[in-house]
Amino acid sequence: MSHADQTAALLEYRGVSKEYGRGDNKVCALRNLDLTIRRGDFVSIMGPSGSGKSTLLNLGAGLDFATSGVVSAFGQDLASIGNAKLARMRAERIAVIFQFFNLLDTLTAEENVAMPLRTRRLPRTEVDERVADALAAVDMSHRARHYAEQLSGGEMQRVAIARALATQAELILADEPTGNLDTLRGESVLELLKRTTEDRGCAVVLVTHDLQAASYGDRIVTLRDGKIADIARGTQ
């Protein structure tokens, strides 16, 4: 990977504001926010409830769009590339780990992990290998053939993380990925995500309420009232 590639911005927020509602009911979730995520970055986003953390993540995934300013991923303005290109980008280059898992109950753990790969028409052998590796990485191989509805909250969280890892995405956006895990498993997942940024040069944006989890980030960005209040260095 060239030096230029290593410093390339994967995700960029330029003067981004996001408002919900109108008139007296208007809520400003983000206010004129600037933030750049580059290859190999592990950025933790902290802040009180309502500070704009999840909004920032949703805009970065193209699941919602800014009221003003520009959110770009891989040099492309997410608001203007169209639904088809956006869907392809999410399938191939951006992985989202949702706070509430977004698993399908009627599929097994391995089928849930394989689902985004199957939409890309990858060879069956490659899909099987990626799924097996990702489930092993989160210690869920023994539950591969269990349906999502048979799994505990913590197990579902680990399957959701495996699904993101299996895509080999360049950008992983994670919303409270350790919220349902015990301390030991949470640390294991955070170390895995950090190692992924180092080994593959992808970037991770982690939204968390947990200062210990946030400390794994190279940068800890604290939001308050939709603005960046502080940027600190991680300690792990």
C-alpha positions in Angstrom: 0.0 0.0 0.0 1.5 3.4 -1.0 1.9 6.3 1.4 -0.8 8.1 -0.5 -3.2 5.2 0.0 -2.4 5.1 3.7 -3.3 8.8 4.2 -6.4 8.8 2.0 -9.6 9.8 3.7 -12.1 7.0 3.8 -14.8 9.0 5.4 -15.1 12.8 5.6 -17.6 15.1 7.3 -17.3 18.7 6.1 -19.4 21.4 7.7 -22.1 18.8 8.4 -25.3 19.7 10.2 -28.3 17.4 10.7 -31.7 18.7 11.8 -34.9 16.7 12.6 -38.4 18.1 12.8 -39.5 21.6 12.1 -40.4 24.8 13.8 -40.6 24.5 17.6 -40.0 20.7 17.3 -36.7 21.1 15.4 -33.8 19.3 16.9 -30.3 19.9 15.7 -28.4 16.6 16.1 -25.1 17.7 14.5 -23.8 21.3 14.1 -21.3 22.2 11.5 -19.1 19.2 12.2 -15.7 18.5 10.6 -14.1 15.1 10.9 -11.8 12.9 8.8 -11.3 9.2 9.1 -8.3 7.7 7.2 -7.0 4.2 6.5 -5.8 2.5 9.6 -7.7 4.8 12.0 -9.6 3.6 15.0 -11.8 6.5 16.1 -14.0 6.3 19.2 -17.0 8.6 19.5 -18.3 9.4 23.0 -20.8 11.8 24.4 -24.0 11.9 26.4 -27.3 10.6 25.0 -28.6 13.0 22.3 -25.1 14.4 21.5 -25.3 13.1 17.9 -23.2 9.9 18.1 -25.7 7.6 16.3 -26.6 10.3 13.8 -22.9 10.7 12.9 -22.7 6.9 12.3 -25.9 6.8 10.2 -24.7 9.7 8.0 -21.4 7.9 7.5 -23.2 4.7 6.3 -25.5 6.7 4.0 -28.5 5.5 6.0 -29.5 9.1 6.4 -28.3 12.4 4.9 -27.0 15.7 6.2 -29.3 18.8 6.2 -26.2 20.8 5.1 -22.5 20.1 4.5 -21.0 17.1 2.8 -20.4 13.5 4.0 -18.1 11.7 1.6 -16.9 8.1 1.6 -14.0 7.0 -0.6 -14.1 10.5 -2.2 -17.8 10.3 -3.2 -20.5 12.5 -1.8 -23.0 10.0 -0.3 -26.0 12.3 -0.9 -25.4 12.4 -4.6 -24.2 9.0 -5.8 -27.7 7.4 -6.0 -29.3 4.4 -4.3 -27.7 1.7 -6.4 -24.1 2.9 -5.9 -24.8 3.5 -2.2 -26.2 -0.1 -1.8 -23.1 -1.5 -3.6 -20.8 0.6 -1.4 -22.5 -0.7 1.8 -22.3 -4.3 0.5 -18.6 -4.2 -0.4 -16.8 -1.3 1.3 -18.7 -0.2 4.4 -19.8 -2.6 7.2 -22.2 -1.5 9.9 -22.4 -3.2 13.3 -25.8 -2.2 14.6 -26.6 -1.7 18.3 -29.6 -4.1 18.0 -27.8 -6.6 15.8 -30.2 -6.6 12.7 -30.0 -10.4 12.4 -32.7 -12.4 10.7 -34.3 -14.9 13.2 -35.1 -17.4 10.5 -31.4 -17.8 9.4 -28.7 -19.6 11.3 -25.6 -17.7 12.6 -23.5 -18.7 9.6 -26.3 -17.8 7.1 -26.6 -14.3 8.7 -22.8 -13.8 8.4 -22.9 -15.1 4.8 -25.9 -12.9 3.7 -24.0 -9.8 2.6 -21.4 -11.9 0.8 -24.0 -13.8 -1.2 -25.3 -10.5 -2.7 -21.9 -10.0 -4.1 -21.9 -13.3 -6.0 -18.7 -14.5 -4.5 -17.6 -18.1 -5.1 -19.2 -20.5 -2.6 -15.8 -21.7 -1.3 -14.7 -18.2 -0.6 -18.0 -17.4 1.2 -17.7 -20.5 3.4 -14.1 -19.8 4.2 -14.8 -16.1 5.2 -17.8 -17.1 7.3 -15.9 -19.8 9.2 -13.0 -17.5 9.8 -15.2 -14.7 11.1 -17.2 -16.9 13.4 -14.0 -18.4 14.8 -12.6 -14.9 15.4 -15.5 -14.1 17.7 -15.6 -17.6 19.3 -18.9 -18.6 17.8 -18.0 -21.6 15.6 -19.9 -23.9 17.9 -23.1 -21.9 17.4 -22.8 -21.6 13.6 -25.8 -23.7 12.8 -28.1 -22.3 15.5 -30.8 -19.9 14.5 -30.5 -16.3 15.6 -33.6 -16.6 17.7 -31.9 -19.4 19.7 -28.9 -17.1 20.6 -28.4 -14.9 23.6 -28.0 -11.1 23.2 -24.3 -11.4 23.6 -24.1 -14.2 21.1 -26.2 -12.2 18.6 -23.8 -9.3 19.1 -20.8 -11.5 18.3 -22.5 -12.8 15.1 -23.2 -9.2 14.0 -19.5 -8.5 14.5 -18.5 -11.6 12.6 -20.8 -10.5 9.7 -19.0 -7.2 9.5 -15.6 -8.8 9.6 -16.5 -11.4 6.9 -17.2 -8.6 4.4 -13.6 -7.5 4.7 -14.9 -3.9 4.4 -12.5 -1.0 4.3 -14.7 1.0 6.8 -16.4 -0.5 9.8 -19.0 1.6 11.6 -19.8 0.1 15.0 -22.6 1.3 17.3 -22.0 0.0 20.9 -20.6 -3.3 19.6 -19.6 -4.4 23.1 -22.8 -3.3 24.9 -24.1 -6.8 25.4 -20.8 -8.5 26.1 -19.1 -9.3 29.3 -15.8 -7.5 30.0 -13.6 -10.3 28.8 -15.4 -10.9 25.5 -15.8 -7.1 25.0 -12.0 -6.6 25.3 -11.4 -9.5 22.9 -13.7 -7.9 20.3 -12.1 -4.5 20.7 -8.6 -6.1 20.3 -9.9 -7.9 17.2 -11.2 -4.6 15.7 -8.0 -2.8 16.5 -5.9 -5.6 15.0 -8.1 -5.4 11.8 -7.2 -1.8 11.4 -3.5 -2.6 11.8 -3.4 -5.8 9.6 -5.7 -4.7 6.8 -5.5 -0.9 6.9 -9.2 -0.6 7.2 -10.8 2.1 9.5 -13.1 1.6 12.5 -15.5 4.2 13.9 -16.7 3.1 17.3 -19.7 4.7 19.1 -19.6 3.8 22.8 -20.7 5.0 26.3 -17.9 3.0 27.8 -14.6 4.9 28.5 -12.7 1.6 28.7 -13.9 0.6 25.2 -13.2 4.1 23.9 -9.6 3.9 25.1 -8.9 1.4 22.3 -9.3 4.2 19.8 -6.3 6.1 18.4 -8.5 9.2 18.9 -11.4 9.6 21.3 -13.8 12.2 19.9 -16.3 13.6 22.5 -19.5 15.1 21.1 -21.7 17.5 23.0 -24.8 19.1 21.6 -23.9 18.0 18.1 -20.4 19.5 18.2 -17.0 18.1 18.8 -16.2 19.2 22.4 -12.8 17.4 22.7 -10.4 15.1 20.9 -8.1 12.9 23.0 -5.6 10.1 22.4 -6.5 6.5 23.3 -4.5 4.7 26.0 -4.7 1.0 24.9 
